[in-house]
Amino acid sequence: MMKVKAREVGHSTVVSVPKSFGIETGKEYTVAIDNLGTITFEPIDVNPFAQMATGELYQDNKDILVDDDAKGLENVEY
């Protein structure tokens, strides 16, 4: 376990993260503090489908010959 020290920078309190942790510069996190004072940072996941055009995934399925009409039943026989 590593020890770090909080310091003031402008109007913020900063805790440095060691470079060895491999944190990507610019990566966004949600932050929470619990009733014991434990601070948790969780990376914000990027939605891989957010940039897709309407119907793009359906067209991709057709291109790879997936026989599904994308209506939610997955064309499964019961």
N, CA, C and O atoms as a MOPAC input file, in Angstrom:
PM7 MOZYME 1SCF
protein

 N      0.84500 1    -1.17000 1     0.00000 1
 C      0.00000 1     0.00000 1     0.00000 1
 C      0.89200 1     1.23500 1     0.00000 1
 O      1.94000 1     1.26200 1     0.64600 1
 N      0.46400 1     2.24400 1    -0.72700 1
 C      1.24100 1     3.45800 1    -0.90400 1
 C      0.60500 1     4.60000 1    -0.11300 1
 O     -0.61700 1     4.66200 1     0.02300 1
 N      1.41800 1     5.48300 1     0.39700 1
 C      0.93000 1     6.63100 1     1.15000 1
 C      1.08100 1     7.88200 1     0.29000 1
 O      2.14800 1     8.13200 1    -0.27100 1
 N     -0.00500 1     8.67400 1     0.18900 1
 C      0.03700 1     9.94600 1    -0.53400 1
 C     -0.49600 1    11.03000 1     0.39600 1
 O     -1.13100 1    10.74100 1     1.41100 1
 N     -0.22700 1    12.27200 1     0.03400 1
 C     -0.62000 1    13.38300 1     0.89400 1
 C     -1.47100 1    14.37200 1     0.09600 1
 O     -1.12400 1    14.73500 1    -1.02800 1
 N     -2.59200 1    14.80400 1     0.68900 1
 C     -3.45500 1    15.79900 1     0.05300 1
 C     -2.80500 1    17.17000 1     0.16900 1
 O     -2.15000 1    17.47500 1     1.16500 1
 N     -2.99300 1    18.00600 1    -0.87300 1
 C     -2.45700 1    19.36500 1    -0.85000 1
 C     -3.44200 1    20.29700 1    -1.54300 1
 O     -4.30400 1    19.84700 1    -2.29600 1
 N     -3.31500 1    21.57300 1    -1.29100 1
 C     -4.19200 1    22.56000 1    -1.91600 1
 C     -3.58200 1    23.07700 1    -3.20600 1
 O     -2.39600 1    23.40100 1    -3.26900 1
 N     -4.41900 1    23.14700 1    -4.23300 1
 C     -4.04300 1    23.75300 1    -5.51100 1
 C     -5.21400 1    24.65700 1    -5.88700 1
 O     -6.28900 1    24.17200 1    -6.24200 1
 N     -5.00500 1    25.95800 1    -5.80900 1
 C     -6.09800 1    26.89700 1    -6.06000 1
 C     -7.18700 1    26.70900 1    -5.01500 1
 O     -6.92400 1    26.77100 1    -3.81400 1
 N     -8.41200 1    26.47900 1    -5.47900 1
 C     -9.54400 1    26.27200 1    -4.57200 1
 C     -9.88800 1    24.79200 1    -4.43700 1
 O    -11.00100 1    24.45600 1    -4.03300 1
 N     -8.96000 1    23.91100 1    -4.76300 1
 C     -9.20600 1    22.46900 1    -4.70300 1
 C     -8.20000 1    21.78200 1    -3.79700 1
 O     -7.09700 1    22.28100 1    -3.57500 1
 N     -8.59700 1    20.63600 1    -3.28100 1
 C     -7.67700 1    19.75800 1    -2.56600 1
 C     -7.32100 1    18.63400 1    -3.52100 1
 O     -8.20700 1    18.00000 1    -4.09400 1
 N     -6.03600 1    18.38500 1    -3.69600 1
 C     -5.55400 1    17.43400 1    -4.69700 1
 C     -4.81500 1    16.29200 1    -4.01700 1
 O     -4.00400 1    16.51000 1    -3.11600 1
 N     -5.10100 1    15.07600 1    -4.45600 1
 C     -4.34400 1    13.89700 1    -4.03700 1
 C     -3.71600 1    13.33400 1    -5.30000 1
 O     -4.43000 1    12.94100 1    -6.22300 1
 N     -2.40300 1    13.29000 1    -5.35300 1
 C     -1.71000 1    12.79700 1    -6.54900 1
 C     -1.83800 1    11.28500 1    -6.66300 1
 O     -1.79500 1    10.56100 1    -5.66800 1
 N     -1.99800 1    10.83000 1    -7.90000 1
 C     -2.04500 1     9.39600 1    -8.18700 1
 C     -0.71500 1     9.03200 1    -8.83700 1
 O     -0.34200 1     9.63700 1    -9.84200 1
 N      0.00300 1     8.06500 1    -8.29100 1
 C      1.29400 1     7.68800 1    -8.86400 1
 C      1.17200 1     7.26300 1   -10.33200 1
 O      0.22300 1     6.57800 1   -10.71300 1
 N      2.13800 1     7.67400 1   -11.14000 1
 C      2.15300 1     7.35000 1   -12.56600 1
 C      2.12500 1     5.83800 1   -12.79600 1
 O      1.59800 1     5.36900 1   -13.80500 1
 N      2.69300 1     5.08000 1   -11.85600 1
 C      2.74100 1     3.62100 1   -11.98900 1
 C      1.34800 1     2.98600 1   -12.00000 1
 O      1.20700 1     1.82000 1   -12.37000 1
 N      0.32100 1     3.73800 1   -11.59900 1
 C     -1.04600 1     3.21900 1   -11.63000 1
 C     -1.59500 1     3.17300 1   -13.05500 1
 O     -2.59400 1     2.50200 1   -13.31400 1
 N     -0.94600 1     3.88200 1   -13.97700 1
 C     -1.36600 1     3.85300 1   -15.37900 1
 C     -2.66400 1     4.58700 1   -15.66100 1
 O     -3.39300 1     4.21800 1   -16.58200 1
 N     -2.96600 1     5.61000 1   -14.88900 1
 C     -4.18500 1     6.38500 1   -15.11000 1
 C     -4.02200 1     7.22000 1   -16.37600 1
 O     -3.03800 1     7.94200 1   -16.53800 1
 N     -4.99600 1     7.10900 1   -17.26100 1
 C     -4.96700 1     7.84000 1   -18.52800 1
 C     -5.30400 1     9.31700 1   -18.28000 1
 O     -6.33500 1     9.62200 1   -17.68200 1
 N     -4.45100 1    10.22200 1   -18.73200 1
 C     -4.70200 1    11.65200 1   -18.58600 1
 C     -5.98600 1    12.01500 1   -19.32800 1
 O     -6.17500 1    11.62400 1   -20.48000 1
 N     -6.85700 1    12.75600 1   -18.67100 1
 C     -8.10900 1    13.17300 1   -19.28400 1
 C     -9.26000 1    12.21300 1   -19.04400 1
 O    -10.40600 1    12.54900 1   -19.34200 1
 N     -8.98800 1    11.02500 1   -18.51100 1
 C    -10.04200 1    10.04800 1   -18.22300 1
 C    -10.94600 1    10.61300 1   -17.13600 1
 O    -10.46500 1    11.21400 1   -16.17500 1
 N    -12.27000 1    10.41900 1   -17.28800 1
 C    -13.21600 1    10.95200 1   -16.31600 1
 C    -13.65600 1     9.87500 1   -15.33100 1
 O    -13.75300 1     8.69800 1   -15.67500 1
 N    -13.91800 1    10.30300 1   -14.10500 1
 C    -14.30900 1     9.40200 1   -13.02500 1
 C    -15.47700 1     9.99600 1   -12.25500 1
 O    -15.62200 1    11.21600 1   -12.17700 1
 N    -16.30900 1     9.13000 1   -11.68700 1
 C    -17.25000 1     9.58300 1   -10.67400 1
 C    -16.53900 1     9.40600 1    -9.34300 1
 O    -15.72700 1     8.49400 1    -9.18200 1
 N    -16.84200 1    10.27100 1    -8.39800 1
 C    -16.17000 1    10.19700 1    -7.10100 1
 C    -17.22000 1    10.21000 1    -5.99600 1
 O    -18.21400 1    10.93200 1    -6.06800 1
 N    -16.97600 1     9.39400 1    -4.97300 1
 C    -17.89000 1     9.32200 1    -3.83200 1
 C    -17.07000 1     9.18500 1    -2.55900 1
 O    -15.94800 1     8.67800 1    -2.57300 1
 N    -17.64600 1     9.64100 1    -1.47300 1
 C    -17.01800 1     9.47000 1    -0.16300 1
 C    -18.05700 1     8.82800 1     0.75100 1
 O    -19.19900 1     9.28400 1     0.81400 1
 N    -17.66400 1     7.77400 1     1.45700 1
 C    -18.62300 1     7.10000 1     2.33200 1
 C    -18.56000 1     7.66400 1     3.74800 1
 O    -17.77300 1     8.56700 1     4.03100 1
 N    -19.39900 1     7.12300 1     4.63600 1
 C    -19.49100 1     7.67100 1     5.99100 1
 C    -18.23900 1     7.41600 1     6.83200 1
 O    -18.10800 1     7.98300 1     7.91800 1
 N    -17.31900 1     6.57700 1     6.35400 1
 C    -16.05200 1     6.34900 1     7.04700 1
 C    -14.92400 1     7.20200 1     6.47300 1
 O    -13.79400 1     7.15500 1     6.95900 1
 N    -15.23700 1     7.98800 1     5.42600 1
 C    -14.23200 1     8.84900 1     4.81400 1
 C    -13.46500 1     8.20800 1     3.67000 1
 O    -12.51500 1     8.79500 1     3.15400 1
 N    -13.87100 1     7.00100 1     3.26700 1
 C    -13.21100 1     6.33500 1     2.14200 1
 C    -13.66100 1     6.98200 1     0.84000 1
 O    -14.85800 1     7.07500 1     0.56700 1
 N    -12.70800 1     7.42300 1     0.04700 1
 C    -12.99100 1     8.06400 1    -1.23800 1
 C    -12.82700 1     7.01400 1    -2.33000 1
 O    -11.81500 1     6.31700 1    -2.39400 1
 N    -13.84200 1     6.91300 1    -3.18700 1
 C    -13.82200 1     5.93600 1    -4.27100 1
 C    -13.94500 1     6.65400 1    -5.60500 1
 O    -14.83800 1     7.48000 1    -5.79600 1
 N    -13.04400 1     6.33500 1    -6.52400 1
 C    -13.10100 1     6.85600 1    -7.88700 1
 C    -13.44700 1     5.69900 1    -8.81700 1
 O    -12.78200 1     4.66300 1    -8.79100 1
 N    -14.48200 1     5.86900 1    -9.63800 1
 C    -14.85300 1     4.84400 1   -10.60900 1
 C    -14.79400 1     5.44600 1   -12.00300 1
 O    -15.36200 1     6.51200 1   -12.24100 1
 N    -14.10500 1     4.76700 1   -12.93800 1
 C    -14.03100 1     5.30100 1   -14.29700 1
 C    -15.41600 1     5.35800 1   -14.93300 1
 O    -16.24200 1     4.46400 1   -14.75000 1
 N    -15.64200 1     6.41700 1   -15.67500 1
 C    -16.89200 1     6.54600 1   -16.41900 1
 C    -16.70500 1     5.79700 1   -17.72600 1
 O    -15.83900 1     6.13400 1   -18.53300 1
 N    -17.52700 1     4.77800 1   -17.92500 1
 C    -17.42900 1     3.97700 1   -19.13900 1
 C    -18.03600 1     4.72300 1   -20.31400 1
 O    -19.04500 1     5.41500 1   -20.17600 1
 N    -17.41600 1     4.57300 1   -21.45400 1
 C    -17.92300 1     5.17300 1   -22.68200 1
 C    -18.88500 1     4.18000 1   -23.31900 1
 O    -18.55200 1     3.00500 1   -23.47400 1
 N    -20.06700 1     4.64000 1   -23.68500 1
 C    -21.05100 1     3.79000 1   -24.34300 1
 C    -20.60200 1     3.55300 1   -25.78000 1
 O    -20.57900 1     4.49400 1   -26.57300 1
 N    -20.24200 1     2.30900 1   -26.14000 1
 C    -19.74300 1     2.04900 1   -27.49200 1
 C    -20.81200 1     2.22700 1   -28.56900 1
 O    -20.48900 1     2.31300 1   -29.75400 1
 N    -22.08000 1     2.28200 1   -28.16500 1
 C    -23.16500 1     2.41200 1   -29.13300 1
 C    -23.62200 1     3.85600 1   -29.31900 1
 O    -24.43300 1     4.13600 1   -30.20200 1
 N    -23.11400 1     4.77600 1   -28.49900 1
 C    -23.57800 1     6.16000 1   -28.53400 1
 C    -23.31200 1     6.84100 1   -29.87300 1
 O    -24.09700 1     7.69200 1   -30.29400 1
 N    -22.23200 1     6.48700 1   -30.54400 1
 C    -21.87700 1     7.14800 1   -31.79700 1
 C    -22.46600 1     6.46700 1   -33.03100 1
 O    -22.23800 1     6.91200 1   -34.15600 1
 N    -23.22400 1     5.38500 1   -32.82200 1
 C    -23.77700 1     4.64800 1   -33.96400 1
 C    -25.01100 1     5.35800 1   -34.51900 1
 O    -25.81500 1     5.91000 1   -33.76800 1
 N    -25.14400 1     5.33500 1   -35.81300 1
 C    -26.32700 1     5.88200 1   -36.45900 1
 C    -27.50000 1     4.93100 1   -36.22600 1
 O    -27.30100 1     3.73500 1   -36.01100 1
 N    -28.71600 1     5.46400 1   -36.26900 1
 C    -29.90300 1     4.63200 1   -36.10600 1
 C    -29.90900 1     3.53700 1   -37.16600 1
 O    -29.77900 1     3.80900 1   -38.36000 1
 N    -30.06200 1     2.30100 1   -36.71400 1
 C    -30.11800 1     1.16300 1   -37.63000 1
 C    -28.76500 1     0.59600 1   -38.01600 1
 O    -28.70800 1    -0.41800 1   -38.71200 1
 N    -27.67300 1     1.21600 1   -37.58800 1
 C    -26.33800 1     0.76400 1   -37.98800 1
 C    -26.03900 1    -0.64300 1   -37.47500 1
 O    -25.48400 1    -1.46100 1   -38.20900 1
 N    -26.39800 1    -0.93100 1   -36.23300 1
 C    -26.14600 1    -2.26200 1   -35.68000 1
 C    -26.98400 1    -3.31100 1   -36.40400 1
 O    -26.50800 1    -4.41600 1   -36.66700 1
 N    -28.22500 1    -2.96900 1   -36.72500 1
 C    -29.08700 1    -3.88400 1   -37.47900 1
 C    -28.44900 1    -4.19700 1   -38.83200 1
 O    -28.43900 1    -5.34900 1   -39.26700 1
 N    -27.92100 1    -3.17200 1   -39.49200 1
 C    -27.26900 1    -3.38800 1   -40.78900 1
 C    -26.02100 1    -4.24900 1   -40.63000 1
 O    -25.75200 1    -5.10900 1   -41.46900 1
 N    -25.26000 1    -4.02900 1   -39.56700 1
 C    -24.08300 1    -4.86800 1   -39.30400 1
 C    -24.48500 1    -6.32400 1   -39.14400 1
 O    -23.80400 1    -7.21300 1   -39.65700 1
 N    -25.58200 1    -6.58300 1   -38.43800 1
 C    -26.06000 1    -7.95900 1   -38.27800 1
 C    -26.42900 1    -8.57000 1   -39.62400 1
 O    -26.12600 1    -9.73400 1   -39.88300 1
 N    -27.07400 1    -7.79700 1   -40.47000 1
 C    -27.42300 1    -8.30600 1   -41.80300 1
 C    -26.16400 1    -8.61900 1   -42.60300 1
 O    -26.11100 1    -9.61700 1   -43.32200 1
 N    -25.15000 1    -7.76300 1   -42.47500 1
 C    -23.90600 1    -7.95400 1   -43.22000 1
 C    -23.19400 1    -9.24500 1   -42.83600 1
 O    -22.53200 1    -9.86300 1   -43.66900 1
 N    -23.32900 1    -9.65600 1   -41.57100 1
 C    -22.67100 1   -10.90100 1   -41.14700 1
 C    -23.66000 1   -12.07000 1   -41.10300 1
 O    -23.39400 1   -13.10500 1   -40.49200 1
 N    -24.79400 1   -11.88200 1   -41.75900 1
 C    -25.80000 1   -12.92900 1   -41.94100 1
 C    -26.43000 1   -13.41800 1   -40.64000 1
 O    -26.75900 1   -14.59700 1   -40.51300 1
 N    -26.59800 1   -12.51600 1   -39.67600 1
 C    -27.34300 1   -12.85200 1   -38.46300 1
 C    -28.81100 1   -12.66200 1   -38.79300 1
 O    -29.24200 1   -11.55700 1   -39.12200 1
 N    -29.58100 1   -13.74300 1   -38.70600 1
 C    -30.99400 1   -13.71100 1   -39.08000 1
 C    -31.83300 1   -13.27900 1   -37.88200 1
 O    -32.43000 1   -14.11300 1   -37.20100 1
 N    -31.87500 1   -11.99100 1   -37.63400 1
 C    -32.62900 1   -11.47000 1   -36.50800 1
 C    -33.25800 1   -10.15300 1   -36.91700 1
 O    -32.60800 1    -9.31600 1   -37.54400 1
 N    -34.53000 1    -9.96600 1   -36.56300 1
 C    -35.22000 1    -8.73800 1   -36.95800 1
 C    -35.09900 1    -7.61200 1   -35.91900 1
 O    -35.70300 1    -6.55300 1   -36.08300 1
 N    -34.32600 1    -7.83700 1   -34.86100 1
 C    -34.06100 1    -6.83200 1   -33.82400 1
 C    -35.33100 1    -6.33500 1   -33.14500 1
 O    -35.42300 1    -5.16400 1   -32.77800 1
 N    -36.30400 1    -7.21600 1   -32.98000 1
 C    -37.56600 1    -6.84400 1   -32.33800 1
 C    -37.60500 1    -7.25300 1   -30.87000 1
 O    -38.60600 1    -7.00700 1   -30.19600 1
 N    -36.53600 1    -7.87300 1   -30.35400 1
 C    -36.48400 1    -8.21700 1   -28.94700 1
 C    -36.73900 1    -9.67300 1   -28.62600 1
 O    -36.56200 1   -10.08100 1   -27.47800 1
 N    -37.14700 1   -10.46900 1   -29.59500 1
 C    -37.40200 1   -11.88500 1   -29.33000 1
 C    -36.28300 1   -12.77100 1   -29.84600 1
 O    -36.30300 1   -13.98000 1   -29.61500 1
 N    -35.32900 1   -12.21200 1   -30.52300 1
 C    -34.14000 1   -12.90100 1   -31.01900 1
 C    -34.46300 1   -14.11400 1   -31.88300 1
 O    -33.62200 1   -14.99800 1   -32.04700 1
 N    -35.66200 1   -14.16400 1   -32.43100 1
 C    -36.07100 1   -15.24600 1   -33.34300 1
 C    -35.72200 1   -16.62600 1   -32.79900 1
 O    -35.16000 1   -17.45800 1   -33.51100 1
 N    -36.05600 1   -16.86200 1   -31.53500 1
 C    -35.77300 1   -18.13500 1   -30.88200 1
 C    -37.05400 1   -18.94600 1   -30.80300 1
 O    -38.11000 1   -18.42300 1   -30.44600 1
 N    -36.95600 1   -20.21900 1   -31.13500 1
 C    -38.11600 1   -21.10200 1   -31.01200 1
 C    -38.18100 1   -21.63900 1   -29.59800 1
 O    -37.16500 1   -22.03700 1   -29.02900 1
 N    -39.39000 1   -21.64900 1   -29.02600 1
 C    -39.57900 1   -22.14600 1   -27.65800 1
 C    -40.31500 1   -23.45900 1   -27.67400 1
 O    -40.57000 1   -24.03700 1   -26.61700 1

